[in-house]
Amino acid sequence: NMNDFYVMNNEKNKKAREIKQDLELAYYRKLYDLKVKNVKKYSKNREGV
């Protein structure tokens, strides 16, 4: 049945999209954390000067 296939495929795509969004969120959060760490490290170095 073509309809069943479409519904199944749609579910799969929805899952894939959600996973992709989670991955992107995790990636940007990681980038943000790194940036914050670098800024803290940098300002600590500046204070030492």
Gaussian input, Z-matrix of N, CA and C with variables (Angstrom, degrees):
# hf/3-21g

backbone

0 1
 N
 C     1     B1
 C     2     B2     1     A1
 N     3     B3     2     A2     1     D1
 C     4     B4     3     A3     2     D2
 C     5     B5     4     A4     3     D3
 N     6     B6     5     A5     4     D4
 C     7     B7     6     A6     5     D5
 C     8     B8     7     A7     6     D6
 N     9     B9     8     A8     7     D7
 C    10    B10     9     A9     8     D8
 C    11    B11    10    A10     9     D9
 N    12    B12    11    A11    10    D10
 C    13    B13    12    A12    11    D11
 C    14    B14    13    A13    12    D12
 N    15    B15    14    A14    13    D13
 C    16    B16    15    A15    14    D14
 C    17    B17    16    A16    15    D15
 N    18    B18    17    A17    16    D16
 C    19    B19    18    A18    17    D17
 C    20    B20    19    A19    18    D18
 N    21    B21    20    A20    19    D19
 C    22    B22    21    A21    20    D20
 C    23    B23    22    A22    21    D21
 N    24    B24    23    A23    22    D22
 C    25    B25    24    A24    23    D23
 C    26    B26    25    A25    24    D24
 N    27    B27    26    A26    25    D25
 C    28    B28    27    A27    26    D26
 C    29    B29    28    A28    27    D27
 N    30    B30    29    A29    28    D28
 C    31    B31    30    A30    29    D29
 C    32    B32    31    A31    30    D30
 N    33    B33    32    A32    31    D31
 C    34    B34    33    A33    32    D32
 C    35    B35    34    A34    33    D33
 N    36    B36    35    A35    34    D34
 C    37    B37    36    A36    35    D35
 C    38    B38    37    A37    36    D36
 N    39    B39    38    A38    37    D37
 C    40    B40    39    A39    38    D38
 C    41    B41    40    A40    39    D39
 N    42    B42    41    A41    40    D40
 C    43    B43    42    A42    41    D41
 C    44    B44    43    A43    42    D42
 N    45    B45    44    A44    43    D43
 C    46    B46    45    A45    44    D44
 C    47    B47    46    A46    45    D45
 N    48    B48    47    A47    46    D46
 C    49    B49    48    A48    47    D47
 C    50    B50    49    A49    48    D48
 N    51    B51    50    A50    49    D49
 C    52    B52    51    A51    50    D50
 C    53    B53    52    A52    51    D51
 N    54    B54    53    A53    52    D52
 C    55    B55    54    A54    53    D53
 C    56    B56    55    A55    54    D54
 N    57    B57    56    A56    55    D55
 C    58    B58    57    A57    56    D56
 C    59    B59    58    A58    57    D57
 N    60    B60    59    A59    58    D58
 C    61    B61    60    A60    59    D59
 C    62    B62    61    A61    60    D60
 N    63    B63    62    A62    61    D61
 C    64    B64    63    A63    62    D62
 C    65    B65    64    A64    63    D63
 N    66    B66    65    A65    64    D64
 C    67    B67    66    A66    65    D65
 C    68    B68    67    A67    66    D66
 N    69    B69    68    A68    67    D67
 C    70    B70    69    A69    68    D68
 C    71    B71    70    A70    69    D69
 N    72    B72    71    A71    70    D70
 C    73    B73    72    A72    71    D71
 C    74    B74    73    A73    72    D72
 N    75    B75    74    A74    73    D73
 C    76    B76    75    A75    74    D74
 C    77    B77    76    A76    75    D75
 N    78    B78    77    A77    76    D76
 C    79    B79    78    A78    77    D77
 C    80    B80    79    A79    78    D78
 N    81    B81    80    A80    79    D79
 C    82    B82    81    A81    80    D80
 C    83    B83    82    A82    81    D81
 N    84    B84    83    A83    82    D82
 C    85    B85    84    A84    83    D83
 C    86    B86    85    A85    84    D84
 N    87    B87    86    A86    85    D85
 C    88    B88    87    A87    86    D86
 C    89    B89    88    A88    87    D87
 N    90    B90    89    A89    88    D88
 C    91    B91    90    A90    89    D89
 C    92    B92    91    A91    90    D90
 N    93    B93    92    A92    91    D91
 C    94    B94    93    A93    92    D92
 C    95    B95    94    A94    93    D93
 N    96    B96    95    A95    94    D94
 C    97    B97    96    A96    95    D95
 C    98    B98    97    A97    96    D96
 N    99    B99    98    A98    97    D97
 C   100   B100    99    A99    98    D98
 C   101   B101   100   A100    99    D99
 N   102   B102   101   A101   100   D100
 C   103   B103   102   A102   101   D101
 C   104   B104   103   A103   102   D102
 N   105   B105   104   A104   103   D103
 C   106   B106   105   A105   104   D104
 C   107   B107   106   A106   105   D105
 N   108   B108   107   A107   106   D106
 C   109   B109   108   A108   107   D107
 C   110   B110   109   A109   108   D108
 N   111   B111   110   A110   109   D109
 C   112   B112   111   A111   110   D110
 C   113   B113   112   A112   111   D111
 N   114   B114   113   A113   112   D112
 C   115   B115   114   A114   113   D113
 C   116   B116   115   A115   114   D114
 N   117   B117   116   A116   115   D115
 C   118   B118   117   A117   116   D116
 C   119   B119   118   A118   117   D117
 N   120   B120   119   A119   118   D118
 C   121   B121   120   A120   119   D119
 C   122   B122   121   A121   120   D120
 N   123   B123   122   A122   121   D121
 C   124   B124   123   A123   122   D122
 C   125   B125   124   A124   123   D123
 N   126   B126   125   A125   124   D124
 C   127   B127   126   A126   125   D125
 C   128   B128   127   A127   126   D126
 N   129   B129   128   A128   127   D127
 C   130   B130   129   A129   128   D128
 C   131   B131   130   A130   129   D129
 N   132   B132   131   A131   130   D130
 C   133   B133   132   A132   131   D131
 C   134   B134   133   A133   132   D132
 N   135   B135   134   A134   133   D133
 C   136   B136   135   A135   134   D134
 C   137   B137   136   A136   135   D135
 N   138   B138   137   A137   136   D136
 C   139   B139   138   A138   137   D137
 C   140   B140   139   A139   138   D138
 N   141   B141   140   A140   139   D139
 C   142   B142   141   A141   140   D140
 C   143   B143   142   A142   141   D141
 N   144   B144   143   A143   142   D142
 C   145   B145   144   A144   143   D143
 C   146   B146   145   A145   144   D144

   B1=1.4734
   B2=1.5370
   B3=1.2967
   B4=1.4607
   B5=1.5282
   B6=1.3323
   B7=1.4562
   B8=1.5261
   B9=1.3327
   B10=1.4602
   B11=1.5224
   B12=1.3094
   B13=1.4599
   B14=1.5244
   B15=1.3287
   B16=1.4675
   B17=1.5190
   B18=1.3345
   B19=1.4643
   B20=1.5233
   B21=1.3357
   B22=1.4619
   B23=1.5254
   B24=1.3232
   B25=1.4537
   B26=1.5252
   B27=1.3194
   B28=1.4542
   B29=1.5248
   B30=1.3262
   B31=1.4627
   B32=1.5289
   B33=1.3300
   B34=1.4662
   B35=1.5249
   B36=1.3346
   B37=1.4651
   B38=1.5152
   B39=1.3277
   B40=1.4607
   B41=1.5228
   B42=1.3253
   B43=1.4692
   B44=1.5233
   B45=1.3231
   B46=1.4630
   B47=1.5290
   B48=1.3304
   B49=1.4605
   B50=1.5207
   B51=1.3359
   B52=1.4635
   B53=1.5179
   B54=1.3340
   B55=1.4651
   B56=1.5225
   B57=1.3321
   B58=1.4605
   B59=1.5286
   B60=1.3336
   B61=1.4615
   B62=1.5271
   B63=1.3407
   B64=1.4648
   B65=1.5160
   B66=1.3294
   B67=1.4618
   B68=1.5197
   B69=1.3366
   B70=1.4630
   B71=1.5195
   B72=1.3280
   B73=1.4602
   B74=1.5192
   B75=1.3207
   B76=1.4642
   B77=1.5173
   B78=1.3475
   B79=1.4588
   B80=1.5233
   B81=1.3382
   B82=1.4617
   B83=1.5224
   B84=1.3316
   B85=1.4583
   B86=1.5195
   B87=1.3364
   B88=1.4602
   B89=1.5215
   B90=1.3318
   B91=1.4684
   B92=1.5178
   B93=1.3410
   B94=1.4560
   B95=1.5210
   B96=1.3420
   B97=1.4636
   B98=1.5159
   B99=1.3283
   B100=1.4636
   B101=1.5164
   B102=1.3318
   B103=1.4540
   B104=1.5226
   B105=1.3315
   B106=1.4609
   B107=1.5243
   B108=1.3334
   B109=1.4596
   B110=1.5168
   B111=1.3297
   B112=1.4658
   B113=1.5192
   B114=1.3227
   B115=1.4607
   B116=1.5187
   B117=1.3270
   B118=1.4652
   B119=1.5192
   B120=1.3417
   B121=1.4560
   B122=1.5245
   B123=1.3237
   B124=1.4581
   B125=1.5206
   B126=1.3341
   B127=1.4634
   B128=1.5294
   B129=1.3267
   B130=1.4615
   B131=1.5222
   B132=1.3299
   B133=1.4505
   B134=1.5182
   B135=1.3212
   B136=1.4555
   B137=1.5298
   B138=1.3471
   B139=1.4661
   B140=1.5188
   B141=1.3591
   B142=1.4545
   B143=1.5148
   B144=1.3146
   B145=1.4702
   B146=1.5169
   A1=109.96
   A2=116.33
   A3=122.11
   A4=110.74
   A5=115.42
   A6=120.33
   A7=111.32
   A8=116.13
   A9=120.22
   A10=109.99
   A11=114.62
   A12=119.82
   A13=110.13
   A14=115.34
   A15=119.80
   A16=110.78
   A17=116.15
   A18=120.51
   A19=110.13
   A20=115.81
   A21=119.79
   A22=110.20
   A23=114.86
   A24=120.63
   A25=110.48
   A26=115.15
   A27=120.65
   A28=110.61
   A29=115.81
   A30=120.66
   A31=110.11
   A32=114.37
   A33=119.22
   A34=110.76
   A35=115.38
   A36=119.70
   A37=111.26
   A38=116.20
   A39=120.18
   A40=109.63
   A41=115.33
   A42=120.58
   A43=110.21
   A44=115.72
   A45=120.69
   A46=109.92
   A47=116.54
   A48=120.02
   A49=110.78
   A50=115.90
   A51=118.65
   A52=110.59
   A53=115.86
   A54=119.89
   A55=109.87
   A56=115.35
   A57=119.76
   A58=110.47
   A59=116.48
   A60=119.97
   A61=110.70
   A62=115.85
   A63=119.36
   A64=110.63
   A65=115.75
   A66=119.73
   A67=110.90
   A68=115.80
   A69=118.69
   A70=110.76
   A71=116.40
   A72=120.28
   A73=110.23
   A74=116.38
   A75=120.58
   A76=110.24
   A77=115.56
   A78=121.09
   A79=110.82
   A80=116.47
   A81=118.92
   A82=111.30
   A83=116.47
   A84=119.75
   A85=110.02
   A86=115.54
   A87=120.58
   A88=110.43
   A89=115.74
   A90=120.16
   A91=110.37
   A92=115.26
   A93=120.35
   A94=110.37
   A95=116.21
   A96=120.14
   A97=110.79
   A98=116.56
   A99=120.30
   A100=110.28
   A101=115.88
   A102=119.95
   A103=110.06
   A104=115.89
   A105=120.63
   A106=110.36
   A107=115.99
   A108=119.85
   A109=110.71
   A110=115.85
   A111=119.96
   A112=110.91
   A113=116.63
   A114=120.18
   A115=109.88
   A116=116.60
   A117=119.81
   A118=110.54
   A119=115.68
   A120=120.39
   A121=109.46
   A122=115.31
   A123=120.67
   A124=110.95
   A125=116.80
   A126=118.62
   A127=110.61
   A128=117.02
   A129=119.46
   A130=109.53
   A131=116.39
   A132=120.84
   A133=111.35
   A134=116.50
   A135=120.87
   A136=110.59
   A137=115.61
   A138=119.12
   A139=110.72
   A140=115.70
   A141=119.70
   A142=112.13
   A143=117.12
   A144=121.02
   A145=110.29
   D1=124.32
   D2=-177.06
   D3=-63.35
   D4=-36.27
   D5=-176.54
   D6=-65.41
   D7=-43.90
   D8=178.21
   D9=-59.29
   D10=-43.65
   D11=-179.90
   D12=-59.87
   D13=-43.99
   D14=-179.06
   D15=-62.04
   D16=-44.64
   D17=-178.80
   D18=-63.99
   D19=-43.94
   D20=179.89
   D21=-61.17
   D22=-45.94
   D23=-178.38
   D24=-62.10
   D25=-40.05
   D26=-179.93
   D27=-62.06
   D28=-43.90
   D29=178.14
   D30=-60.56
   D31=-44.71
   D32=-179.35
   D33=-60.82
   D34=-44.45
   D35=-179.87
   D36=-63.50
   D37=-38.25
   D38=179.59
   D39=-62.50
   D40=-46.08
   D41=177.84
   D42=-58.45
   D43=-47.32
   D44=-177.86
   D45=-60.17
   D46=-41.74
   D47=179.67
   D48=-64.14
   D49=-41.91
   D50=-179.81
   D51=-64.05
   D52=-42.56
   D53=178.94
   D54=-61.41
   D55=-43.58
   D56=-179.68
   D57=-60.67
   D58=-43.21
   D59=179.69
   D60=-62.86
   D61=-42.49
   D62=178.41
   D63=-60.28
   D64=-43.61
   D65=-179.31
   D66=-63.39
   D67=-43.11
   D68=-179.64
   D69=-64.59
   D70=-41.37
   D71=178.11
   D72=-60.54
   D73=-46.32
   D74=-179.57
   D75=-60.98
   D76=-40.94
   D77=-178.78
   D78=-63.80
   D79=-47.01
   D80=-178.52
   D81=-68.15
   D82=-34.67
   D83=177.68
   D84=-63.67
   D85=-40.65
   D86=178.69
   D87=-63.18
   D88=-46.45
   D89=178.27
   D90=-57.53
   D91=-44.50
   D92=-178.00
   D93=-62.94
   D94=-44.47
   D95=178.17
   D96=-58.91
   D97=-44.64
   D98=179.94
   D99=-60.63
   D100=-42.72
   D101=-178.81
   D102=-62.13
   D103=-45.54
   D104=-179.21
   D105=-61.86
   D106=-43.16
   D107=178.91
   D108=-61.15
   D109=-44.26
   D110=-179.30
   D111=-63.37
   D112=-40.57
   D113=179.71
   D114=-63.81
   D115=-43.75
   D116=179.03
   D117=-62.43
   D118=-44.44
   D119=179.88
   D120=-61.16
   D121=-43.98
   D122=-177.96
   D123=-63.09
   D124=-46.54
   D125=-177.58
   D126=-68.94
   D127=-29.90
   D128=176.28
   D129=-65.35
   D130=-42.64
   D131=178.59
   D132=-62.68
   D133=-38.79
   D134=-179.65
   D135=-63.82
   D136=-41.09
   D137=-179.19
   D138=-64.01
   D139=-33.74
   D140=-178.05
   D141=-68.66
   D142=-22.59
   D143=-175.73
   D144=-73.08

